[in-house]
Amino acid sequence: MGDHADYRYSITIQSDDPALVNCLRSLSQFSQKTGNNRICWGGTKDKDWERDGHRVTFRFSKPAYREGFLAEINRLLPNNLWRESARSDADPARPQA
């Protein structure tokens, strides 16, 4: 699994707005300050979002990066368009096909 196992601090966001989900991908990449900042948004493609009931999970290598991500969401995105639905410190990323 390599680096993916290090990205275990997850947060799942529910939103019915596909444009907002695209913003979340960028904010996750911005918030992951070290390492491979593309791993954190793996598995959040539009088809994944649809399959998972309009939920996407982002994974970070440090809890501080996850908290920074949440702070940026709160600062930039209307809170009536999204909600946190889960959080874990033991939910490692998996390589995407």
Beta strands, then each sheet from edge to edge (+ up, - down):
strand 1: 9-14
strand 2: 55-60
strand 3: 83-88
sheet 1: 2+ 1- 3+
end
